[in-house]
Amino acid sequence: MLLIVSAHFVGQGVFDSSHVNDLPMLNHIFLQILPSFGKPSCVVFFMITGYFQLQKNFKWQSVVKLLTQILVTSLVIGIIAVVFFQQPLTIIDILKSPQYWFANTYIAIIILSPWLNQLLLSLNQNQFLKLIITGTFLFLVFPFFRFNLGSGTIGIYLVSYMLGAYFRKYPDTIPDKWIKIIQVVVLPLPIFVALASEIVRIVFGSDRFNGKFWSEQSIADLLYGIALFTLVWRIKPFVNRGINFLASLTFGVYLVHVNRLSIPLIWHKILKVDKVALHLNFIQLLGYSIGIILLVYLASSLCDFCLRPIYQRLAALLNRFIARLLPSNRF
Protein backbone atom coordinates (compact mmCIF):
# COMPACT_ATOMS: atom_id res chain seq x y z
CA MET A 1 0.00 0.00 0.00
CA LEU A 2 2.96 2.32 0.54
CA LEU A 3 3.78 1.94 -3.16
CA ILE A 4 0.21 2.86 -4.09
CA VAL A 5 0.34 5.93 -1.83
CA SER A 6 3.63 6.93 -3.47
CA ALA A 7 2.01 6.71 -6.90
CA HIS A 8 -0.88 8.90 -5.75
CA PHE A 9 1.53 11.36 -4.15
CA VAL A 10 2.81 12.09 -7.65
CA GLY A 11 -0.24 11.48 -9.83
CA GLN A 12 -2.85 13.22 -7.67
CA GLY A 13 -0.49 15.63 -5.93
CA VAL A 14 2.74 16.88 -7.48
CA PHE A 15 1.86 16.32 -11.14
CA ASP A 16 -1.47 18.08 -10.70
CA SER A 17 0.28 21.36 -11.40
CA SER A 18 0.74 23.47 -14.51
CA HIS A 19 4.40 24.06 -13.56
CA VAL A 20 5.48 20.45 -13.28
CA ASN A 21 7.55 20.66 -16.47
CA ASP A 22 9.66 23.38 -14.82
CA LEU A 23 11.12 20.83 -12.40
CA PRO A 24 14.86 20.06 -12.62
CA MET A 25 15.61 16.99 -14.72
CA LEU A 26 16.66 14.76 -11.81
CA ASN A 27 13.54 15.68 -9.84
CA HIS A 28 11.34 15.00 -12.84
CA ILE A 29 12.90 11.57 -13.41
CA PHE A 30 12.47 10.65 -9.73
CA LEU A 31 8.82 11.73 -9.76
CA GLN A 32 8.20 9.60 -12.86
CA ILE A 33 9.60 6.51 -11.14
CA LEU A 34 7.15 6.62 -8.21
CA PRO A 35 3.89 6.28 -10.25
CA SER A 36 5.33 3.17 -11.90
CA PHE A 37 4.62 1.21 -8.72
CA GLY A 38 0.89 2.03 -8.56
CA LYS A 39 -0.76 -0.42 -10.94
CA PRO A 40 1.78 -3.25 -10.35
CA SER A 41 1.00 -3.00 -6.63
CA CYS A 42 -2.67 -3.54 -7.50
CA VAL A 43 -1.62 -6.61 -9.48
CA VAL A 44 0.19 -7.89 -6.38
CA PHE A 45 -2.92 -7.27 -4.26
CA PHE A 46 -5.08 -9.38 -6.59
CA MET A 47 -2.40 -12.08 -6.86
CA ILE A 48 -2.38 -12.31 -3.06
CA THR A 49 -6.18 -12.45 -3.13
CA GLY A 50 -6.13 -15.31 -5.64
CA TYR A 51 -3.41 -17.10 -3.67
CA PHE A 52 -5.41 -17.14 -0.42
CA GLN A 53 -8.96 -17.07 -1.79
CA LEU A 54 -8.55 -20.17 -3.97
CA GLN A 55 -9.23 -22.55 -1.10
CA LYS A 56 -11.45 -20.33 1.04
CA ASN A 57 -15.20 -20.47 1.36
CA PHE A 58 -17.03 -17.42 0.08
CA LYS A 59 -19.18 -15.52 2.60
CA TRP A 60 -21.63 -12.79 1.69
CA GLN A 61 -21.00 -11.28 5.13
CA SER A 62 -17.54 -10.20 4.00
CA VAL A 63 -19.02 -8.32 1.02
CA VAL A 64 -21.52 -6.58 3.31
CA LYS A 65 -18.63 -5.59 5.57
CA LEU A 66 -16.66 -4.14 2.63
CA LEU A 67 -19.65 -2.15 1.38
CA THR A 68 -20.34 -0.88 4.91
CA GLN A 69 -16.71 0.16 5.29
CA ILE A 70 -16.90 2.10 2.02
CA LEU A 71 -20.13 3.84 3.04
CA VAL A 72 -18.98 4.81 6.56
CA THR A 73 -15.59 6.04 5.33
CA SER A 74 -17.20 8.15 2.60
CA LEU A 75 -19.75 9.67 4.97
CA VAL A 76 -17.09 10.64 7.51
CA ILE A 77 -14.86 12.17 4.82
CA GLY A 78 -17.86 14.12 3.51
CA ILE A 79 -18.71 15.44 6.97
CA ILE A 80 -15.08 16.50 7.52
CA ALA A 81 -15.05 18.26 4.15
CA VAL A 82 -18.22 20.20 5.01
CA VAL A 83 -17.50 21.03 8.67
CA PHE A 84 -13.76 21.75 8.60
CA PHE A 85 -13.16 22.84 5.00
CA GLN A 86 -16.51 24.51 4.22
CA GLN A 87 -17.03 22.46 1.08
CA PRO A 88 -20.50 23.16 -0.44
CA LEU A 89 -21.61 19.54 -0.52
CA THR A 90 -25.04 17.97 -0.39
CA ILE A 91 -25.79 14.53 0.98
CA ILE A 92 -26.06 13.36 -2.65
CA ASP A 93 -22.53 14.63 -3.35
CA ILE A 94 -21.23 12.72 -0.35
CA LEU A 95 -23.00 9.52 -1.31
CA LYS A 96 -21.57 9.79 -4.83
CA SER A 97 -18.03 10.32 -3.53
CA PRO A 98 -16.96 6.65 -3.19
CA GLN A 99 -16.01 6.23 -6.86
CA TYR A 100 -13.41 3.54 -6.25
CA TRP A 101 -12.52 1.56 -9.38
CA PHE A 102 -10.13 -0.61 -7.35
CA ALA A 103 -12.66 -1.40 -4.60
CA ASN A 104 -15.41 -2.07 -7.15
CA THR A 105 -13.16 -4.45 -9.07
CA TYR A 106 -12.09 -6.19 -5.86
CA ILE A 107 -15.68 -6.71 -4.70
CA ALA A 108 -16.71 -7.96 -8.15
CA ILE A 109 -13.92 -10.56 -8.21
CA ILE A 110 -14.64 -11.64 -4.63
CA ILE A 111 -18.31 -12.20 -5.59
CA LEU A 112 -17.23 -14.19 -8.66
CA SER A 113 -14.60 -16.15 -6.72
CA PRO A 114 -16.74 -19.24 -5.83
CA TRP A 115 -17.36 -20.04 -9.50
CA LEU A 116 -13.91 -18.88 -10.57
CA ASN A 117 -12.28 -21.09 -7.92
CA GLN A 118 -14.42 -24.04 -8.95
CA LEU A 119 -13.19 -23.62 -12.52
CA LEU A 120 -9.53 -23.16 -11.54
CA LEU A 121 -9.52 -26.16 -9.19
CA SER A 122 -11.00 -28.37 -11.91
CA LEU A 123 -8.25 -27.58 -14.43
CA ASN A 124 -5.03 -29.49 -14.79
CA GLN A 125 -1.77 -27.56 -14.98
CA ASN A 126 -1.68 -27.37 -18.78
CA GLN A 127 -5.28 -26.13 -18.97
CA PHE A 128 -4.61 -23.61 -16.19
CA LEU A 129 -1.62 -22.16 -18.06
CA LYS A 130 -3.60 -21.95 -21.30
CA LEU A 131 -6.37 -20.05 -19.49
CA ILE A 132 -3.86 -17.54 -18.05
CA ILE A 133 -2.18 -17.05 -21.44
CA THR A 134 -5.55 -16.62 -23.17
CA GLY A 135 -6.66 -14.07 -20.57
CA THR A 136 -3.38 -12.19 -20.96
CA PHE A 137 -3.86 -11.91 -24.71
CA LEU A 138 -7.53 -10.96 -24.46
CA PHE A 139 -7.21 -8.35 -21.72
CA LEU A 140 -3.64 -7.02 -22.16
CA VAL A 141 -2.05 -7.81 -25.52
CA PHE A 142 -5.06 -7.15 -27.78
CA PRO A 143 -5.94 -3.79 -26.14
CA PHE A 144 -2.34 -2.68 -26.78
CA PHE A 145 -3.16 -2.91 -30.49
CA ARG A 146 -6.46 -1.04 -29.94
CA PHE A 147 -8.51 -4.23 -30.06
CA ASN A 148 -10.31 -3.50 -26.81
CA LEU A 149 -12.89 -5.96 -25.49
CA GLY A 150 -14.40 -3.37 -23.17
CA SER A 151 -13.23 -5.21 -20.05
CA GLY A 152 -12.02 -2.00 -18.40
CA THR A 153 -9.74 -2.65 -15.46
CA ILE A 154 -11.23 -5.98 -14.41
CA GLY A 155 -9.43 -7.97 -17.12
CA ILE A 156 -5.87 -7.50 -15.85
CA TYR A 157 -6.97 -8.23 -12.29
CA LEU A 158 -8.83 -11.40 -13.27
CA VAL A 159 -5.55 -12.57 -14.80
CA SER A 160 -3.72 -11.47 -11.64
CA TYR A 161 -6.17 -13.47 -9.49
CA MET A 162 -5.62 -16.54 -11.67
CA LEU A 163 -1.84 -16.12 -11.44
CA GLY A 164 -1.98 -15.98 -7.65
CA ALA A 165 -4.15 -19.11 -7.64
CA TYR A 166 -1.67 -20.83 -9.97
CA PHE A 167 1.21 -20.04 -7.62
CA ARG A 168 -0.86 -21.58 -4.80
CA LYS A 169 -1.94 -24.70 -6.72
CA TYR A 170 1.36 -25.49 -8.47
CA PRO A 171 4.13 -23.98 -6.30
CA ASP A 172 6.71 -26.68 -7.06
CA THR A 173 6.41 -26.41 -10.83
CA ILE A 174 7.77 -22.86 -11.13
CA PRO A 175 11.56 -22.93 -11.61
CA ASP A 176 13.63 -20.61 -9.42
CA LYS A 177 15.71 -19.78 -12.50
CA TRP A 178 12.73 -18.22 -14.28
CA ILE A 179 11.74 -16.31 -11.16
CA LYS A 180 15.22 -14.81 -10.88
CA ILE A 181 15.28 -13.91 -14.59
CA ILE A 182 11.93 -12.10 -14.25
CA GLN A 183 13.16 -10.21 -11.19
CA VAL A 184 16.49 -9.17 -12.75
CA VAL A 185 14.91 -8.07 -16.04
CA VAL A 186 11.70 -6.48 -14.78
CA LEU A 187 12.46 -4.85 -11.40
CA PRO A 188 14.80 -2.13 -12.82
CA LEU A 189 12.20 -1.19 -15.48
CA PRO A 190 10.79 1.93 -13.71
CA ILE A 191 14.23 3.58 -13.78
CA PHE A 192 14.85 2.88 -17.47
CA VAL A 193 11.31 3.84 -18.47
CA ALA A 194 11.58 7.10 -16.50
CA LEU A 195 14.88 7.90 -18.25
CA ALA A 196 13.37 7.11 -21.65
CA SER A 197 10.32 9.23 -20.79
CA GLU A 198 12.56 12.17 -19.89
CA ILE A 199 14.39 11.87 -23.23
CA VAL A 200 11.05 11.82 -25.08
CA ARG A 201 9.89 14.87 -23.09
CA ILE A 202 13.03 16.85 -23.92
CA VAL A 203 13.29 15.83 -27.59
CA PHE A 204 9.63 15.67 -28.60
CA GLY A 205 7.95 17.80 -25.93
CA SER A 206 5.63 14.98 -24.86
CA ASP A 207 5.31 13.80 -21.25
CA ARG A 208 2.89 10.92 -21.94
CA PHE A 209 5.41 8.11 -22.51
CA ASN A 210 5.66 7.01 -18.86
CA GLY A 211 1.88 7.03 -18.39
CA LYS A 212 1.30 5.05 -21.59
CA PHE A 213 3.90 2.45 -20.62
CA TRP A 214 2.31 1.88 -17.19
CA SER A 215 -1.30 2.05 -18.36
CA GLU A 216 -4.37 0.31 -16.95
CA GLN A 217 -4.07 -2.55 -19.44
CA SER A 218 -0.31 -2.85 -19.67
CA ILE A 219 1.59 -6.12 -19.85
CA ALA A 220 4.38 -4.23 -18.05
CA ASP A 221 2.12 -3.77 -15.02
CA LEU A 222 1.41 -7.50 -14.93
CA LEU A 223 5.06 -8.51 -15.27
CA TYR A 224 6.19 -6.02 -12.64
CA GLY A 225 3.45 -7.21 -10.29
CA ILE A 226 4.63 -10.81 -10.76
CA ALA A 227 8.21 -9.76 -10.03
CA LEU A 228 7.15 -8.00 -6.81
CA PHE A 229 5.00 -10.97 -5.75
CA THR A 230 7.84 -13.44 -6.22
CA LEU A 231 10.10 -11.41 -3.91
CA VAL A 232 8.08 -12.62 -0.92
CA TRP A 233 6.30 -15.66 -2.33
CA ARG A 234 8.66 -18.31 -0.96
CA ILE A 235 9.37 -16.68 2.38
CA LYS A 236 8.65 -19.22 5.11
CA PRO A 237 5.22 -18.48 6.62
CA PHE A 238 5.30 -16.78 10.01
CA VAL A 239 2.91 -14.95 12.28
CA ASN A 240 3.60 -11.36 13.28
CA ARG A 241 0.84 -9.46 15.04
CA GLY A 242 2.18 -6.07 13.94
CA ILE A 243 2.32 -7.02 10.26
CA ASN A 244 -1.12 -8.63 10.44
CA PHE A 245 -2.52 -5.50 12.07
CA LEU A 246 -1.10 -3.20 9.37
CA ALA A 247 -2.30 -5.59 6.67
CA SER A 248 -5.82 -5.41 8.08
CA LEU A 249 -5.76 -1.64 7.57
CA THR A 250 -4.67 -1.79 3.92
CA PHE A 251 -8.11 -1.53 2.34
CA GLY A 252 -9.02 1.31 4.72
CA VAL A 253 -5.87 3.26 3.81
CA TYR A 254 -6.95 3.09 0.18
CA LEU A 255 -10.52 4.20 0.94
CA VAL A 256 -9.42 7.17 3.04
CA HIS A 257 -6.84 8.71 0.73
CA VAL A 258 -8.42 7.94 -2.66
CA ASN A 259 -11.94 9.17 -1.97
CA ARG A 260 -13.05 11.75 -4.55
CA LEU A 261 -13.51 14.31 -1.76
CA SER A 262 -10.34 13.54 0.17
CA ILE A 263 -7.94 13.77 -2.79
CA PRO A 264 -8.00 17.60 -3.11
CA LEU A 265 -8.15 18.01 0.67
CA ILE A 266 -5.12 15.84 1.42
CA TRP A 267 -2.78 16.71 -1.42
CA HIS A 268 -3.69 20.35 -2.10
CA LYS A 269 -5.50 22.01 0.81
CA ILE A 270 -3.63 20.36 3.70
CA LEU A 271 -0.23 19.25 2.37
CA LYS A 272 -0.04 21.52 -0.71
CA VAL A 273 2.40 19.10 -2.34
CA ASP A 274 1.83 20.57 -5.81
CA LYS A 275 3.38 23.81 -4.56
CA VAL A 276 6.01 22.64 -2.07
CA ALA A 277 7.60 19.93 -4.23
CA LEU A 278 8.27 22.37 -7.08
CA HIS A 279 10.76 24.37 -5.01
CA LEU A 280 12.97 21.60 -3.62
CA ASN A 281 16.32 20.28 -4.79
CA PHE A 282 16.72 16.56 -5.34
CA ILE A 283 17.87 15.64 -1.82
CA GLN A 284 15.13 17.75 -0.27
CA LEU A 285 12.54 16.23 -2.63
CA LEU A 286 13.68 12.71 -1.74
CA GLY A 287 13.30 13.32 1.99
CA TYR A 288 10.07 15.26 1.53
CA SER A 289 8.53 12.49 -0.59
CA ILE A 290 9.37 9.77 1.92
CA GLY A 291 8.00 11.89 4.78
CA ILE A 292 4.74 12.79 3.03
CA ILE A 293 4.10 9.23 1.82
CA LEU A 294 4.61 7.84 5.33
CA LEU A 295 2.48 10.61 6.82
CA VAL A 296 -0.46 9.94 4.49
CA TYR A 297 -0.14 6.19 5.01
CA LEU A 298 -0.05 6.46 8.81
CA ALA A 299 -2.79 9.11 8.99
CA SER A 300 -5.05 7.02 6.73
CA SER A 301 -4.30 3.94 8.84
CA LEU A 302 -5.24 5.86 11.99
CA CYS A 303 -8.49 7.03 10.40
CA ASP A 304 -9.44 3.49 9.43
CA PHE A 305 -8.52 2.22 12.90
CA CYS A 306 -10.81 4.82 14.49
CA LEU A 307 -13.66 4.04 12.08
CA ARG A 308 -13.32 0.27 12.39
CA PRO A 309 -15.59 -0.16 15.46
CA ILE A 310 -18.32 1.82 13.65
CA TYR A 311 -18.37 -0.04 10.35
CA GLN A 312 -17.78 -3.44 11.96
CA ARG A 313 -20.71 -2.90 14.31
CA LEU A 314 -22.93 -1.64 11.49
CA ALA A 315 -21.91 -4.56 9.25
CA ALA A 316 -22.72 -7.03 12.03
CA LEU A 317 -26.19 -5.48 12.43
CA LEU A 318 -26.82 -5.59 8.68
CA ASN A 319 -25.65 -9.18 8.43
CA ARG A 320 -27.95 -10.24 11.26
CA PHE A 321 -30.86 -8.41 9.63
CA ILE A 322 -30.22 -10.02 6.24
CA ALA A 323 -29.80 -13.44 7.86
CA ARG A 324 -33.30 -13.15 9.29
CA LEU A 325 -34.74 -12.41 5.87
CA LEU A 326 -32.93 -15.18 4.00
CA PRO A 327 -32.60 -18.89 4.68
CA SER A 328 -29.28 -19.79 6.32
CA ASN A 329 -28.16 -21.78 3.28
CA ARG A 330 -28.41 -18.66 1.09
CA PHE A 331 -26.42 -16.25 3.22
CORSUL-V770860 format. One record per pair of residues at least 4 apart in sequence whose ideal C-beta (glycine too) atoms are under 7 Angstrom apart, sorted by sequence separation. I is the first residue (numbers start at 0). J is the second residue. D is the distance in Angstrom with one decimal. If there is no record, write none. Layout:
i: [I,I]
j: [J,J]
d: [D,D]
This chain:
i: [0,1,2,3,4,6,7,8,9,10,11,22,23,24,25,26,27,28,36,38,39,40,41,42,43,44,45,46,47,48,49,51,59,60,61,62,63,64,65,66,67,68,69,70,71,72,73,74,75,76,77,78,79,80,88,90,91,92,99,100,101,102,103,104,105,106,107,108,111,112,113,114,115,116,117,118,122,123,124,125,126,127,128,129,130,131,132,133,134,135,136,137,138,139,142,150,152,153,154,155,156,157,158,159,160,161,162,163,164,165,166,169,173,175,176,177,178,179,180,181,182,187,188,189,190,191,192,193,194,195,196,197,198,199,200,207,208,209,210,213,218,219,220,221,222,223,224,225,228,239,240,241,242,243,248,249,250,251,252,253,254,258,260,261,262,263,264,265,266,267,271,272,279,280,281,282,283,284,285,286,287,288,289,290,291,292,293,294,295,296,297,298,299,300,301,302,303,306,307,308,309,310,311,312,313,314,315,316,317,318,319,320,321,325,7,8,9,14,22,81,88,122,135,136,141,142,173,200,212,256,257,263,264,265,279,325,13,80,199,200,213,255,266,267,81,141,166,212,213,266,80,119,122,276,279,322,199,256,321,138,77,137,276,138,196,275,195,196,77,138,139,193,13,137,138,192,74,77,272,73,76,138,192,9,270,73,134,135,9,10,73,134,8,9,6,131,134,5,6,69,6,69,131,265,5,6,130,131,188,69,2,3,131,188,3,185,2,127,185,256,186,65,181,185,119,256,62,181,182,252,255,119,124,181,107,62,182,252,255,62,104,108,124,181,182,251,252,255,104,108,178,252,100,104,108,248,251,57,248,57,248,41,52,155,154,159,45,53,152,158,162,52,155,159,53,155,166,142,139,138,140,139,139,49,45,49,53,48,49,42,46,49,50,45,49,50,53,41,45,48,49,53,46,47,50,42,46,50,45,101,102,36,35,99,32,35,32,99,32,97,98,31,96,96,96,28,31,28,28,27,24,38,38,31,35,42,46,34,42,72,80,84,39,43,38,42,46,72,76,68,72,77,39,43,76,80,84,39,43,69,73,76,20,68,72,39,75,72,71,71,71,68,71,67,67,67,0,7,3,7,64,67,11,63,0,4,29,0,12,63,11,22,26,29,63,21,25,16,15,26,60,63,13,18,12,13,12,16,13,8,59,8,8,8,5,4,1,4,4,1,0]
j: [4,5,6,7,8,10,11,12,13,14,15,26,27,28,29,30,31,32,40,42,43,44,45,46,47,48,49,50,51,52,53,55,63,64,65,66,67,68,69,70,71,72,73,74,75,76,77,78,79,80,81,82,83,84,92,94,95,96,103,104,105,106,107,108,109,110,111,112,115,116,117,118,119,120,121,122,126,127,128,129,130,131,132,133,134,135,136,137,138,139,140,141,142,143,146,154,156,157,158,159,160,161,162,163,164,165,166,167,168,169,170,173,177,179,180,181,182,183,184,185,186,191,192,193,194,195,196,197,198,199,200,201,202,203,204,211,212,213,214,217,222,223,224,225,226,227,228,229,232,243,244,245,246,247,252,253,254,255,256,257,258,262,264,265,266,267,268,269,270,271,275,276,283,284,285,286,287,288,289,290,291,292,293,294,295,296,297,298,299,300,301,302,303,304,305,306,307,310,311,312,313,314,315,316,317,318,319,320,321,322,323,324,325,329,12,13,14,19,27,86,93,127,140,141,146,147,178,205,217,261,262,268,269,270,284,330,19,86,205,206,219,261,272,273,88,148,173,219,220,273,88,127,130,284,287,330,208,265,330,148,88,148,287,150,208,287,208,209,93,154,155,209,30,154,155,209,93,96,291,93,96,158,212,30,291,96,157,158,33,34,97,158,33,34,33,158,161,33,34,97,36,99,161,295,36,37,161,162,219,102,36,37,165,223,40,222,40,165,223,295,226,106,222,226,161,299,106,225,226,296,299,164,169,226,153,109,229,299,302,110,152,156,172,229,230,299,300,303,153,157,229,303,152,156,160,300,303,112,303,113,304,101,112,216,216,221,108,116,215,221,225,116,220,224,119,221,232,216,216,216,218,218,221,159,156,160,164,160,161,155,159,162,163,159,163,164,167,156,160,163,164,168,162,163,166,159,163,167,163,253,254,189,189,254,189,192,190,257,193,258,259,193,258,259,260,193,196,194,197,197,197,213,215,209,213,220,224,213,221,251,260,264,220,224,220,224,228,254,258,251,255,260,223,227,260,264,268,224,228,254,258,261,206,254,258,227,306,306,306,309,310,310,313,310,313,314,249,256,253,257,314,317,262,314,252,256,281,253,266,317,266,277,281,284,318,277,281,273,273,284,318,321,272,277,272,273,273,277,276,272,330,288,291,292,292,292,292,295,296,296,296]
d: [6.3,6.4,6.7,6.6,6.3,5.8,4.8,5.1,5.1,5.8,6.1,4.4,6.9,6.4,6.4,6.2,6.4,6.8,5.6,6.7,6.6,6.6,6.6,6.2,6.3,6.5,6.4,6.2,6.5,5.3,6.2,6.5,6.4,6.4,6.6,6.4,6.2,6.3,6.6,6.4,6.1,6.1,6.2,6.3,6.4,6.3,6.2,6.4,6.4,6.3,6.5,5.9,5.4,5.2,4.2,6.3,6.2,6.7,5.9,6.2,6.3,6.3,6.3,6.4,6.3,6.4,6.4,6.3,5.1,5.5,6.5,6.6,6.3,5.9,6.4,6.8,4.0,6.9,6.4,6.5,6.4,6.6,6.2,6.1,6.3,6.3,6.6,6.2,5.7,5.2,4.5,6.0,6.9,6.9,6.6,3.5,6.5,5.9,6.7,6.3,6.3,6.6,6.3,6.6,6.5,6.3,6.6,6.6,6.0,5.9,6.2,7.0,6.8,6.2,6.5,6.4,6.4,6.1,6.0,5.4,5.4,6.2,5.7,6.0,6.5,6.3,6.1,6.5,6.7,6.4,6.3,6.4,5.9,5.3,6.9,5.5,6.3,6.6,6.8,5.8,6.2,6.0,6.2,6.5,6.5,6.4,6.2,6.3,5.8,6.4,6.1,6.6,6.1,6.5,5.8,6.9,6.5,6.2,6.5,5.6,6.5,6.9,6.7,5.4,6.2,5.0,5.0,5.7,5.8,6.2,5.6,5.3,3.8,6.8,6.3,6.7,5.9,6.0,6.7,6.2,6.1,6.1,6.3,6.1,6.3,6.3,6.0,5.9,6.0,6.3,6.4,6.5,6.5,6.2,6.4,6.3,6.3,5.9,5.7,6.0,6.3,5.9,6.4,6.6,6.4,6.1,6.4,6.3,6.2,6.1,6.8,7.0,6.1,4.7,7.0,6.7,5.5,5.2,4.5,5.5,5.7,4.5,6.3,6.1,4.1,4.6,6.5,6.4,6.7,6.1,6.8,6.3,6.0,6.2,4.3,4.4,6.7,4.1,5.8,4.8,6.2,6.4,5.3,6.1,5.4,6.8,6.9,5.9,6.0,6.9,6.1,6.7,6.6,6.2,5.8,5.4,4.4,5.9,5.8,7.0,6.0,6.0,6.6,5.3,4.2,6.9,6.5,3.9,3.1,2.8,6.0,6.3,5.8,6.9,5.7,6.1,6.2,6.0,6.2,6.5,6.8,6.0,5.2,5.1,6.1,5.0,6.3,5.6,4.7,5.2,4.2,4.4,6.6,4.9,6.0,6.4,6.5,4.6,4.5,5.0,5.6,6.9,5.3,6.4,6.1,2.9,6.5,6.2,6.6,6.1,3.8,5.7,6.4,6.3,4.9,5.0,4.3,5.7,5.5,5.6,5.2,5.8,7.0,4.2,6.5,4.7,6.2,6.2,5.1,6.1,4.0,5.0,5.5,5.2,6.3,6.4,6.3,4.2,4.8,6.3,5.6,6.3,6.4,6.7,7.0,7.0,5.5,6.0,5.2,6.6,4.8,6.3,5.7,5.4,5.7,4.6,2.6,5.7,5.0,4.4,6.4,6.2,5.3,5.9,6.7,6.9,7.0,5.5,5.3,6.6,6.6,6.9,6.6,6.3,6.5,6.1,6.2,4.4,5.6,6.6,6.5,4.8,6.2,6.8,4.4,3.7,4.3,6.0,6.3,6.9,5.0,6.7,3.9,3.8,3.0,6.7,5.1,6.9,5.1,6.4,4.2,6.7,5.4,6.1,5.9,4.6,3.6,4.6,6.8,6.5,6.8,7.0,3.6,6.9,4.8,6.5,6.2,6.5,4.7,6.4,5.3,4.1,5.6,4.6,4.7,5.0,5.5,6.4,5.2,6.2,6.4,5.8,6.7,4.7,5.2,5.8,6.4,6.7,5.8,6.9,4.9,6.0,5.1,5.0,4.2,2.6,4.8,4.5,4.9,6.8,6.2,5.9,3.8,5.0,5.2,6.2,6.3,4.2,5.1,6.1,6.0,5.0,6.8,6.7,7.0,6.0,6.2,6.1,5.8,5.5,4.1,4.5,6.5,4.8,5.1,4.1,4.8,6.6,6.8,6.6,4.1,6.4,5.2,5.5,5.2,6.6,6.9,6.7,3.7,5.4,5.4,6.5,5.7,6.6,5.4,6.9,4.7,4.1,5.3,5.3,4.7,7.0,5.5,5.7,4.0,5.9,5.9,6.6,4.6,6.7,5.4,6.5,6.0,5.4,5.0,5.2,6.4,5.4,5.0,5.7,6.7]
